[in-house]
């Protein structure tokens, strides 16, 4: 998926400002929820890529054809790198559109004359802003969690490129175990981001039940 399309997904998310400012604009609110759900799908893909690199790593220890196993491992490492870039693009696009979204909502609020309605919408705006800030923070944590994992799996790849044999694989057992732990941390961060996005989507969805 291109960076432009990822930016488009985040644009869908921040587009919900107008929907919240005007009751009855169900179509726009639904469109925003679709954007959030697309981001969740991308995170699901990222988790799958992280899981694949660990599977590929395990296969190195039992493979009869080390060259093929190493090829699969290299491919999975590349996929994790792509996942990190994709998740970072999502976070960056959210941040880039945040000011625009808040300004648009504020402009809409200024057209409301009834003080009670305006106060209610102001409270709602602040809650949604807090939700987006929380998501941004969670995505920051995810970005940081990727780095040690990527550093480790790349170092393992370099080592195996120099010494691709069963003893070479065995010598990297400690590094591989560390990578597995780092992968679990990334998966936990992805799960947290998905949870926050799901909660936001539910709060914006015109079809969600009131709680």
C-alpha positions in Angstrom: 0.0 0.0 0.0 1.4 3.4 -1.0 2.1 6.2 1.5 -0.5 8.3 -0.2 -3.1 5.7 0.4 -2.1 5.5 4.1 -2.4 9.2 4.4 -5.8 9.0 2.8 -6.8 6.5 5.5 -5.9 9.0 8.3 -7.7 11.7 6.4 -10.8 9.7 6.5 -10.4 9.4 10.3 -9.9 13.1 10.9 -12.8 13.9 8.6 -15.2 12.9 11.3 -15.0 16.4 12.8 -17.7 17.7 10.5 -19.9 14.7 11.2 -19.8 15.3 14.9 -20.5 19.0 14.6 -23.6 18.5 12.5 -26.2 16.0 13.6 -27.7 13.9 10.8 -24.5 13.7 8.7 -24.5 9.9 9.2 -22.7 9.2 5.9 -19.6 11.2 6.9 -19.5 9.6 10.3 -19.8 6.2 8.7 -16.9 7.1 6.3 -14.7 8.0 9.3 -15.4 4.7 11.0 -14.4 2.9 7.7 -11.1 4.8 7.8 -10.4 3.7 11.4 -11.3 0.1 10.5 -8.8 0.3 7.6 -6.1 1.4 10.0 -7.0 -1.6 12.2 -6.6 -3.9 9.2 -3.2 -2.5 8.6 -2.2 -3.2 12.1 -3.5 -6.8 11.8 -1.2 -7.2 8.8 1.7 -5.8 10.7 1.1 -8.4 13.5 1.0 -11.2 11.0 4.4 -10.0 9.5 5.9 -10.0 13.0 4.7 -13.5 13.7 6.0 -14.7 10.3 9.6 -13.5 11.0 9.6 -15.6 14.2 8.2 -18.6 12.4 10.9 -18.2 9.7 13.5 -17.9 12.4 12.4 -21.2 14.1 12.5 -22.9 10.7 16.2 -22.1 10.4 16.9 -24.4 13.3 15.2 -27.5 11.7 15.5 -26.8 8.0 17.0 -29.4 5.7 17.5 -26.7 3.1 19.2 -23.9 4.9 19.4 -21.7 1.8 15.7 -21.8 1.2 15.0 -21.2 5.0 17.4 -18.3 4.9 15.6 -16.9 1.8 12.3 -17.1 3.6 13.8 -15.5 6.7 15.2 -12.6 4.7 11.8 -12.1 3.0 10.1 -12.0 6.4 12.6 -9.5 7.8 11.9 -7.2 4.8 8.2 -7.5 5.5 8.7 -6.4 9.1 10.6 -3.4 7.9 7.7 -2.6 5.6 5.3 -3.0 8.5 7.2 -0.5 10.6 7.2 2.0 7.8 3.5 1.5 7.2 2.7 1.9 10.9 4.9 5.0 11.2 3.1 6.5 8.2 -0.2 6.0 9.9 1.0 7.7 13.0 2.6 10.6 11.1 -0.6 11.2 9.0 -2.7 11.3 12.2 -0.4 14.0 13.7 -0.3 16.0 10.5 -4.0 16.2 10.2 -4.7 16.8 13.9 -4.5 20.6 13.8 -6.7 20.8 10.7 -9.3 18.5 12.3 -9.4 20.6 15.5 -9.6 23.9 13.7 -12.5 22.6 11.5 -14.5 21.4 14.5 -13.9 24.7 16.3 -15.1 26.6 13.3 -18.3 24.5 13.2 -18.8 25.0 16.9 -18.7 28.8 16.5 -21.8 28.5 14.3 -23.9 27.0 17.1 -26.0 29.5 18.9 -27.6 27.5 21.7 -25.2 27.5 24.7 -26.2 24.1 26.0 -25.8 22.4 22.6 -22.5 24.2 22.2 -21.2 23.2 25.6 -22.2 19.6 24.9 -20.3 19.6 21.6 -17.3 21.2 23.2 -17.1 18.5 25.8 -17.5 15.9 23.1 -14.7 17.5 21.0 -12.3 17.4 24.0 -13.0 13.8 24.6 -12.3 12.9 21.0 -9.2 15.0 20.9 -8.0 13.1 24.0 -8.7 9.8 22.3 -6.7 10.8 19.3 -3.8 12.0 21.5 -3.9 8.6 23.3 -3.8 6.8 20.0 -0.9 8.9 18.8 1.0 8.0 22.0 0.3 4.3 21.6 1.5 4.5 18.0 4.7 6.2 19.3 5.2 3.3 21.7 4.8 0.9 18.8 7.3 2.7 16.7 9.9 2.5 19.5 9.2 -1.2 20.1 9.9 -2.0 16.5 13.5 -0.7 16.6 15.2 -3.3 18.9 13.4 -6.1 17.1 14.5 -4.9 13.7 18.1 -4.3 14.9 18.2 -7.8 16.2 16.7 -9.6 13.2 18.9 -7.7 10.8 22.0 -8.6 12.8 21.0 -12.2 12.7 20.5 -12.0 8.9 24.0 -10.5 8.5 25.5 -13.2 10.6 23.8 -16.0 8.7 24.8 -14.5 5.4 28.4 -14.9 6.5 28.0 -18.3 8.2 25.0 -20.2 6.9 25.3 -23.7 8.4 23.8 -25.6 11.3 26.5 -24.5 13.7 26.1 -20.9 12.6 22.4 -21.1 13.4 23.0 -22.7 16.8 25.5 -20.0 17.7 22.7 -17.4 17.3 20.2 -19.2 19.6 20.5 -16.5 22.3 19.9 -13.7 19.8 17.0 -15.5 18.4 15.4 -16.0 21.8 15.9 -12.3 22.5 14.2 -11.5 19.1 11.2 -13.6 20.1 10.8 -11.6 23.3 11.1 -8.3 21.3 8.5 -9.6 18.9 6.0 -10.2 21.7 6.5 -6.6 22.9 5.7 -5.4 19.4 2.6 -7.6 19.2 1.4 -6.2 22.6 1.8 -2.6 21.3 -0.1 -3.5 18.2 -2.9 -5.1 20.3 -3.1 -1.9 22.4 -3.3 0.3 19.3 -6.1 -1.9 17.8 -8.0 -1.7 21.1 -7.8 2.1 21.1 -8.9 2.4 17.5 -11.8 0.0 18.0 -13.0 2.0 21.0 -12.8 5.2 18.9 -14.6 3.6 16.0 -17.4 2.4 18.3 -17.8 5.9 19.8 -18.2 7.5 16.4 -20.3 4.8 14.7 -23.9 5.9 13.9 -25.0 2.3 14.3 -23.3 1.6 17.7 -25.5 1.1 20.7 -25.6 3.7 23.4 -23.8 2.7 26.6 
